[in-house]
Amino acid sequence: MSRFFASRVGGLRLGDSLSALIAAIWLGSQMAIGYIAAPVLFSKLADRALAGELAGAMFTVMAWVSIVCGGFLLLYLLLTHARRAAGLAVFWLVVGMLLMTIAGHFGLRTEMARLKQSALPLAISSMSSDNPLRVRFGLLHGVSSGLYLMQTLMGVALVVLQARSRKPGGGVYAVSAARSGDF
């Protein structure tokens, strides 16, 4: 398998090119869903509950995209760098992004869904602003949004580090997490 990643196409290692593409897809889809599609839903749909349901469905798809992309990148780093992978900044960026995805999707989102279910037949958004369910939902939503933003910023750092590897003498995978001037 590592031989596949080491093969060259047009002078570039196939694995490096594929990992850069996967990171770009991960970051691009993250930004498209979280910062374009979801806000448009809330600005264009009169029914906030429907907008929330649709956004939630998109974030579920995004979580699985993140798990697949992150899983590939981790596998690639482990296959190509073995024990040295844990010393690489990109390794920890991917691990952090995956942990945030897991916490957000399987932790926060699950609790938010439970709160929405508890509120039925009302929608959380139709409850008074001091209702304990709405307050708790708002808190969890804020934490979830913060994690999503942090994950996006880490994705930007990941793509930037990979772009730096394309320069002569760059080598993103040679960038150690211990170096102070790097992410």
Summary of the structure (lengths in Angstrom):
residues: 183
radius of gyration: 19.4
end to end distance: 28.7
largest distance: 61.4
contacts: 541
relative contact order: 0.13
helix: 80%
strand: 3%
